[in-house]
Amino acid sequence: MKLVGSITSPYVRKVRAVLAEKKIEYEFVIDVPWSADTRVPDINPLGKVPVLILDDGSTLFDSRVIAEYLDSVTPNNRLLPSPNRERITIKRWEALADGVVDAAVAIVLESKRPEAMRDAAWIARHQGKITAGLAALSADLGDHPWCYGNGLTLADIALCVALGYLAFRMPALEWREAHENLTRLYDKVMQRPSFAETIPHD
């Protein structure tokens, strides 16, 4: 299978981390949707990454859909439990972490506009989402070593991808000082090859 995406996309990084944790072999095809010669719209009508191209040529898009599919491909290193209340709990973690990423991406894109055209209220609104999202994630984590259970799940991957994106694109945001428990989890997960080898860079 092939994964189409960019080095800097947090959504792509989440899928790459899942592939690594599941030990699934794949070809990584770098394609930036913003570039003039991108081929992403040819395989995803929404023009977004990541896109997973399966061996039969069919495609999957949206990191949540792809991550759930990949976890079902092999039984090793399960990142999601069987469909039940526990599974919904982990998907809730993922949704909240992805929401923080969505807000951060919105700020990054707005900040790329000419300064005179930037909407300060829009940026402030999304900054509020990040602040509230991190507070909720920190409260849910509490003193637990992992987001759920006794080991890494998709919840931890999604959360640490979000924190990694904030560290990459919004380094002035002092989430480490505000949420020591998130910092401990992030530093622990960053020691895993799935994260150490997918650090975003321009």
Backbone bond lengths (Angstrom), bond angles and torsions (degrees), N, CA, C in turn:
res aa  C-N    CA-C-N  psi(-1)  N-CA   C-N-CA  omega(-1)  CA-C   N-CA-C  phi
1 M - - - 1.448 - - 1.521 109.73 -
2 K 1.322 115.17 161.29 1.455 121.37 -179.53 1.531 109.56 -123.38
3 L 1.320 115.20 141.59 1.454 121.20 173.26 1.518 107.82 -112.61
4 V 1.320 115.88 121.88 1.453 121.35 179.56 1.522 108.27 -103.06
5 G 1.324 116.32 128.31 1.453 119.08 -179.39 1.511 112.07 178.42
6 S 1.324 115.68 -172.03 1.454 121.60 -179.32 1.526 110.22 -115.76
7 I 1.322 115.37 163.27 1.457 121.16 -179.96 1.523 111.38 -69.69
8 T 1.322 116.52 -32.80 1.466 120.01 -172.40 1.527 114.21 -89.41
9 S 1.316 118.69 -15.77 1.464 120.59 -176.75 1.526 111.73 -68.68
10 P 1.329 118.26 124.15 1.471 119.99 177.28 1.530 111.78 -67.55
11 Y 1.309 116.69 -29.89 1.467 120.09 179.12 1.533 110.27 -68.11
12 V 1.321 115.69 -38.58 1.462 120.48 176.03 1.525 110.01 -67.34
13 R 1.330 116.34 -41.37 1.462 119.20 179.92 1.522 110.94 -61.01
14 K 1.312 117.70 -37.83 1.460 119.88 178.87 1.528 110.42 -60.06
15 V 1.313 116.44 -44.20 1.465 120.09 179.70 1.525 110.64 -67.39
16 R 1.323 117.52 -40.68 1.465 120.42 178.29 1.521 110.80 -61.75
17 A 1.323 116.69 -38.87 1.466 120.27 178.50 1.528 110.67 -65.66
18 V 1.326 116.31 -41.23 1.469 120.12 177.86 1.525 109.87 -62.99
19 L 1.316 117.70 -45.75 1.466 121.30 178.80 1.522 110.83 -58.11
20 A 1.322 116.72 -41.82 1.464 120.72 -179.82 1.523 111.37 -67.49
21 E 1.327 116.89 -44.23 1.463 120.20 -179.37 1.526 111.31 -66.47
22 K 1.314 116.62 -32.34 1.468 121.11 179.41 1.533 112.05 -85.35
23 K 1.345 115.75 -6.88 1.469 121.97 -179.74 1.532 111.61 57.61
24 I 1.323 115.05 45.19 1.459 121.82 178.60 1.526 108.96 -100.58
25 E 1.317 116.37 126.68 1.457 120.77 179.31 1.522 110.05 -77.54
26 Y 1.331 115.79 142.51 1.456 120.53 -179.46 1.512 109.16 -161.25
27 E 1.308 115.44 165.59 1.464 121.69 174.63 1.524 107.99 -104.09
28 F 1.319 116.52 129.20 1.456 121.10 179.46 1.522 108.51 -96.91
29 V 1.323 115.62 114.80 1.458 122.05 -179.99 1.522 108.16 -105.02
30 I 1.320 116.59 113.54 1.467 120.23 -178.44 1.522 110.24 -82.35
31 D 1.318 114.93 123.05 1.462 121.91 178.13 1.528 107.05 -149.01
32 V 1.326 115.47 118.78 1.464 120.77 -178.49 1.526 108.83 -93.81
33 P 1.331 118.47 116.96 1.471 120.69 -176.03 1.518 114.23 -58.69
34 W 1.336 117.20 -23.12 1.464 120.54 -177.89 1.527 112.67 -80.76
35 S 1.324 117.80 -13.37 1.458 119.75 -176.95 1.527 110.86 -76.42
36 A 1.328 115.60 153.23 1.470 120.68 -176.12 1.520 112.29 -65.56
37 D 1.321 117.56 -28.98 1.463 120.72 -176.09 1.526 113.10 -102.10
38 T 1.320 117.50 18.49 1.461 120.28 -178.68 1.523 111.84 -61.20
39 R 1.317 114.98 145.61 1.473 121.24 176.46 1.528 110.91 -108.65
40 V 1.315 116.36 4.81 1.466 120.02 -176.50 1.532 112.81 -56.81
41 P 1.351 120.16 -43.58 1.467 119.03 179.55 1.524 114.06 -60.40
42 D 1.339 116.79 -18.80 1.462 119.98 178.31 1.527 111.75 -73.22
43 I 1.331 116.78 -23.33 1.468 119.56 -177.62 1.524 112.74 -116.35
44 N 1.332 116.64 -12.11 1.461 121.55 174.17 1.525 107.51 -139.90
45 P 1.322 117.59 111.46 1.469 119.88 -176.98 1.526 113.58 -59.32
46 L 1.350 117.11 -18.83 1.456 120.44 178.51 1.525 111.60 -84.40
47 G 1.324 117.30 -9.57 1.453 121.00 177.62 1.513 114.10 69.34
48 K 1.329 117.54 28.12 1.461 121.35 -177.10 1.526 111.14 -118.66
49 V 1.331 114.81 157.78 1.453 121.19 171.99 1.535 108.23 -115.70
50 P 1.330 116.26 154.52 1.457 129.47 10.17 1.525 112.73 -83.29
51 V 1.345 113.66 157.91 1.459 121.54 170.20 1.522 106.74 -129.24
52 L 1.316 116.90 129.01 1.458 121.78 176.85 1.519 108.10 -104.13
53 I 1.320 116.05 120.97 1.463 121.53 177.35 1.516 107.59 -99.88
54 L 1.313 116.47 115.72 1.463 121.37 -178.06 1.529 110.36 -79.61
55 D 1.319 115.23 168.43 1.466 120.10 -175.60 1.518 112.61 -63.04
56 D 1.323 118.02 -24.54 1.469 120.24 178.95 1.525 112.06 -88.23
57 G 1.335 116.49 4.14 1.457 120.83 177.98 1.519 114.67 92.09
58 S 1.314 117.66 -10.08 1.465 120.31 178.19 1.528 109.48 -73.88
59 T 1.322 116.43 160.45 1.461 120.24 -174.94 1.526 111.75 -125.79
60 L 1.319 114.32 151.58 1.455 122.36 172.90 1.519 107.44 -126.68
61 F 1.328 117.21 141.32 1.447 120.29 174.84 1.515 110.27 -136.68
62 D 1.332 115.12 165.72 1.461 126.08 -171.50 1.532 107.96 83.55
63 S 1.332 115.45 122.80 1.465 120.03 -174.16 1.523 112.69 -60.59
64 R 1.316 117.95 -32.74 1.466 119.68 -179.30 1.528 110.75 -67.58
65 V 1.313 115.73 -42.59 1.466 120.45 178.89 1.527 109.89 -64.91
66 I 1.325 116.43 -45.75 1.455 120.59 -177.96 1.530 110.70 -64.14
67 A 1.332 117.46 -45.07 1.461 120.71 -179.04 1.524 111.21 -60.69
68 E 1.316 116.30 -42.33 1.467 119.33 179.97 1.524 110.88 -66.45
69 Y 1.321 116.61 -39.52 1.467 119.85 177.42 1.525 110.73 -62.53
70 L 1.332 116.67 -48.18 1.462 120.47 -176.76 1.518 111.82 -61.64
71 D 1.326 117.03 -35.41 1.456 119.13 179.62 1.518 111.74 -66.87
72 S 1.338 116.55 -23.64 1.467 120.69 -179.47 1.528 112.84 -88.26
73 V 1.337 116.64 -10.95 1.468 120.41 -175.04 1.521 111.21 -71.48
74 T 1.327 117.01 -42.61 1.459 121.03 -180.00 1.526 109.32 -129.57
75 P 1.338 117.30 149.22 1.471 120.22 -177.04 1.526 113.56 -80.78
76 N 1.339 117.93 -11.20 1.460 119.86 -176.61 1.523 111.57 -75.45
77 N 1.327 115.68 149.71 1.468 122.55 174.33 1.530 112.15 48.24
78 R 1.314 116.39 55.80 1.463 119.84 -177.93 1.519 110.71 -61.85
79 L 1.317 115.03 131.54 1.464 121.91 -179.27 1.521 112.01 -103.46
80 L 1.338 115.66 -12.52 1.460 122.41 177.74 1.522 108.78 -134.31
81 P 1.319 118.34 135.35 1.462 119.85 174.72 1.528 110.13 -74.07
82 S 1.313 115.91 173.98 1.462 120.10 176.44 1.526 109.25 -61.83
83 P 1.344 116.75 157.73 1.471 118.92 -178.18 1.524 112.81 -55.70
84 N 1.298 115.19 113.81 1.467 122.30 177.88 1.525 107.91 -170.97
85 R 1.311 116.77 -168.46 1.468 120.85 -178.03 1.533 111.18 -61.38
86 E 1.339 116.47 -37.98 1.465 119.89 -179.08 1.532 110.83 -63.81
87 R 1.312 116.63 -38.92 1.461 120.64 179.24 1.534 110.50 -63.48
88 I 1.311 116.43 -42.93 1.464 120.85 178.75 1.523 110.41 -63.32
89 T 1.324 116.95 -36.56 1.463 120.32 177.72 1.524 110.88 -60.54
90 I 1.312 116.94 -44.68 1.465 120.68 179.34 1.522 110.69 -67.79
91 K 1.325 117.27 -39.96 1.472 120.01 178.23 1.531 110.27 -64.99
92 R 1.322 117.48 -30.92 1.464 120.41 175.75 1.528 110.09 -65.24
93 W 1.327 116.58 -44.40 1.459 120.42 175.13 1.538 110.14 -55.10
94 E 1.322 114.63 -47.20 1.466 119.66 -178.63 1.521 111.29 -60.91
95 A 1.326 116.66 -44.02 1.462 120.76 -179.27 1.525 111.26 -62.66
96 L 1.317 117.05 -40.86 1.466 120.75 -179.73 1.527 110.47 -68.21
97 A 1.326 117.03 -44.75 1.472 120.62 178.64 1.524 110.64 -63.56
98 D 1.320 116.81 -42.81 1.466 120.52 178.08 1.525 110.81 -63.61
99 G 1.335 116.80 -33.53 1.457 119.88 177.98 1.518 111.82 -65.37
100 V 1.325 116.82 -36.63 1.466 120.81 175.43 1.527 109.46 -63.88
101 V 1.334 116.02 -42.74 1.466 120.22 177.60 1.524 110.61 -62.44
102 D 1.314 116.86 -44.55 1.472 120.48 179.98 1.524 110.53 -56.69
103 A 1.327 116.70 -43.80 1.459 120.85 -179.33 1.523 111.02 -66.39
104 A 1.324 116.55 -40.56 1.470 120.15 179.42 1.521 110.90 -66.06
105 V 1.324 116.89 -41.65 1.472 120.53 178.14 1.521 110.27 -62.37
106 A 1.320 117.18 -40.17 1.465 120.93 178.95 1.530 110.91 -60.73
107 I 1.324 116.56 -39.98 1.464 120.51 178.51 1.520 110.69 -68.03
108 V 1.322 116.58 -43.17 1.466 120.26 -179.84 1.523 110.92 -60.55
109 L 1.315 116.68 -43.87 1.464 120.23 -179.66 1.524 111.26 -67.26
110 E 1.323 117.31 -41.05 1.464 120.56 178.49 1.524 110.59 -64.55
111 S 1.316 116.95 -35.24 1.461 121.29 -178.49 1.523 112.71 -71.34
112 K 1.329 116.31 -15.99 1.461 119.70 178.20 1.526 112.47 -83.36
113 R 1.324 116.44 -11.02 1.455 119.73 177.55 1.532 109.52 -73.97
114 P 1.328 118.62 158.13 1.470 120.02 174.64 1.519 109.71 -53.95
115 E 1.321 116.50 141.43 1.462 121.14 -172.64 1.525 112.73 -54.28
116 A 1.315 116.84 -37.67 1.461 120.28 -177.80 1.524 112.28 -68.55
117 M 1.333 117.03 -18.62 1.458 120.99 -177.15 1.532 112.77 -100.66
118 R 1.315 117.19 -4.31 1.456 119.72 -177.79 1.523 111.52 -71.83
119 D 1.306 114.94 141.93 1.460 121.76 -179.19 1.523 108.82 -98.58
120 A 1.316 116.56 102.70 1.468 121.23 -177.40 1.525 111.69 -62.33
121 A 1.315 116.48 -36.86 1.465 119.83 -179.66 1.533 110.56 -66.96
122 W 1.323 116.17 -38.47 1.470 121.80 177.86 1.532 109.64 -62.34
123 I 1.323 116.59 -46.32 1.455 120.90 -179.97 1.528 110.25 -63.66
124 A 1.323 116.95 -44.56 1.464 120.73 -179.69 1.528 111.47 -61.96
125 R 1.317 116.05 -38.62 1.467 119.71 179.77 1.525 110.73 -62.65
126 H 1.319 116.11 -43.05 1.467 118.99 -179.11 1.521 111.95 -74.99
127 Q 1.312 116.96 -30.52 1.456 118.88 173.08 1.529 110.59 -62.84
128 G 1.327 115.74 -37.14 1.456 120.13 176.20 1.516 112.18 -62.97
129 K 1.331 116.13 -37.06 1.470 120.18 177.85 1.526 110.53 -64.96
130 I 1.323 116.34 -40.88 1.463 119.88 179.16 1.524 110.22 -63.85
131 T 1.322 116.55 -46.62 1.467 121.05 -179.61 1.523 111.03 -59.96
132 A 1.324 116.06 -46.99 1.468 120.17 -179.19 1.520 110.93 -68.36
133 G 1.322 116.78 -39.34 1.461 120.74 179.74 1.516 112.00 -63.34
134 L 1.330 116.88 -44.76 1.460 120.52 178.78 1.523 111.11 -64.71
135 A 1.314 116.83 -39.05 1.466 120.18 178.61 1.527 110.67 -62.55
136 A 1.320 116.58 -41.68 1.463 120.39 179.50 1.529 111.21 -67.78
137 L 1.331 116.43 -41.74 1.467 120.55 178.86 1.525 110.28 -63.17
138 S 1.326 116.51 -42.06 1.459 121.12 179.46 1.528 110.82 -65.14
139 A 1.325 116.42 -42.05 1.466 120.21 179.46 1.522 110.89 -64.64
140 D 1.324 116.93 -40.30 1.464 120.58 179.60 1.526 111.52 -67.56
141 L 1.337 116.36 -37.26 1.466 119.72 -179.66 1.521 111.12 -70.03
142 G 1.329 116.75 -42.74 1.461 120.08 179.83 1.516 111.91 55.38
143 D 1.332 116.42 -131.05 1.464 121.48 -179.70 1.523 112.51 -97.87
144 H 1.321 117.15 9.35 1.455 120.08 -178.16 1.531 110.65 -72.58
145 P 1.329 117.99 146.38 1.468 120.29 179.56 1.525 113.16 -75.55
146 W 1.339 116.68 -23.78 1.462 122.08 179.23 1.529 108.64 -133.96
147 C 1.308 115.92 162.15 1.466 119.21 179.79 1.521 111.94 -60.60
148 Y 1.344 114.94 -38.70 1.465 118.37 -179.08 1.525 108.76 -151.17
149 G 1.300 116.95 131.65 1.455 120.64 176.41 1.521 112.91 75.18
150 N 1.333 114.05 -154.39 1.461 120.45 -172.42 1.520 114.05 -109.14
151 G 1.308 117.62 16.31 1.455 119.63 -179.41 1.512 112.18 -165.12
152 L 1.308 115.78 -179.62 1.461 122.42 -177.69 1.521 111.84 -63.17
153 T 1.326 116.19 133.22 1.456 121.89 173.05 1.524 108.02 -131.88
154 L 1.310 115.74 -178.93 1.460 119.97 177.21 1.522 110.85 -61.66
155 A 1.321 117.73 -26.99 1.469 121.10 177.78 1.522 110.84 -61.39
156 D 1.335 116.62 -45.84 1.463 120.73 180.00 1.526 111.12 -65.53
157 I 1.327 115.78 -39.28 1.461 119.99 179.08 1.523 110.54 -62.61
158 A 1.332 116.21 -49.16 1.464 120.02 -178.76 1.525 111.23 -61.94
159 L 1.334 116.82 -43.60 1.456 121.07 -179.58 1.529 111.14 -62.46
160 C 1.314 116.86 -47.20 1.464 119.59 -176.24 1.521 112.41 -73.41
161 V 1.322 117.94 -26.96 1.461 120.14 170.94 1.525 109.76 -63.81
162 A 1.331 116.18 -43.06 1.468 120.08 178.61 1.528 110.90 -61.88
163 L 1.323 116.79 -45.91 1.459 120.28 179.64 1.525 110.88 -64.37
164 G 1.315 116.34 -38.11 1.454 120.23 178.37 1.515 112.13 -65.30
165 Y 1.320 116.45 -36.19 1.468 119.38 178.61 1.522 110.83 -68.86
166 L 1.334 116.43 -39.04 1.463 119.95 176.65 1.529 110.25 -63.13
167 A 1.325 116.79 -41.00 1.458 120.58 178.77 1.527 110.91 -64.12
168 F 1.324 116.37 -34.23 1.458 122.19 -177.47 1.525 112.68 -78.07
169 R 1.323 116.78 -48.24 1.459 120.94 -172.40 1.534 114.42 -100.57
170 M 1.321 117.23 -20.93 1.461 120.05 -177.91 1.526 109.38 -132.56
171 P 1.332 117.40 60.34 1.473 120.53 -174.27 1.518 114.02 -62.24
172 A 1.325 117.54 -20.72 1.471 119.58 -179.83 1.527 112.28 -76.56
173 L 1.310 117.05 -13.78 1.462 120.69 179.77 1.526 109.50 -74.07
174 E 1.291 117.41 119.02 1.464 121.53 -172.27 1.529 112.25 -90.92
175 W 1.333 115.93 59.66 1.461 118.90 -179.79 1.528 111.91 -72.61
176 R 1.320 117.21 -28.08 1.469 119.34 179.72 1.526 111.22 -62.29
177 E 1.319 116.02 -45.30 1.458 120.32 -178.88 1.520 111.57 -68.38
178 A 1.323 115.84 -34.03 1.463 119.69 -176.74 1.523 113.04 -78.97
179 H 1.331 116.67 -27.01 1.465 120.03 -173.47 1.525 109.76 -136.92
180 E 1.324 115.50 84.38 1.457 119.71 -176.56 1.529 112.33 -65.00
181 N 1.327 116.90 -30.67 1.467 118.46 -179.31 1.529 110.90 -69.68
182 L 1.330 117.63 -37.23 1.463 120.07 175.26 1.521 110.53 -65.05
183 T 1.320 116.51 -37.92 1.462 121.07 178.54 1.518 111.16 -62.59
184 R 1.324 117.12 -43.63 1.468 120.21 179.53 1.520 111.19 -61.07
185 L 1.330 116.77 -44.43 1.463 119.89 179.92 1.524 110.63 -66.30
186 Y 1.319 116.11 -43.89 1.465 120.36 -179.48 1.527 111.26 -60.42
187 D 1.317 116.99 -46.42 1.464 120.29 -179.49 1.524 111.37 -63.65
188 K 1.321 116.78 -34.57 1.469 120.71 178.74 1.527 110.20 -69.06
189 V 1.311 116.85 -46.47 1.463 120.62 -178.37 1.530 111.18 -67.57
190 M 1.329 116.72 -32.21 1.466 120.17 179.94 1.524 112.47 -64.83
191 Q 1.311 117.96 -15.18 1.460 121.27 177.34 1.530 111.77 -79.71
192 R 1.316 117.20 -12.56 1.455 120.59 -179.85 1.530 109.17 -80.53
193 P 1.325 118.61 141.70 1.469 121.34 179.39 1.525 113.08 -55.68
194 S 1.337 116.77 -32.46 1.471 120.00 -178.70 1.510 112.15 -61.54
195 F 1.330 116.70 -25.23 1.469 120.79 177.97 1.524 111.98 -104.07
196 A 1.315 116.51 -40.80 1.460 119.62 -178.88 1.522 111.60 -61.19
197 E 1.334 116.64 -29.82 1.470 120.94 -176.22 1.528 112.83 -96.15
198 T 1.321 117.82 3.33 1.474 120.31 -179.82 1.521 111.95 -125.01
199 I 1.318 117.17 24.09 1.463 121.01 179.88 1.525 109.07 -62.24
200 P 1.338 118.59 126.74 1.463 120.09 -178.12 1.533 111.98 -70.84
201 H 1.299 114.75 149.14 1.472 121.02 176.28 1.524 109.09 -155.81
202 D 1.319 115.33 151.73 1.469 120.26 179.50 1.527 110.38 -78.02
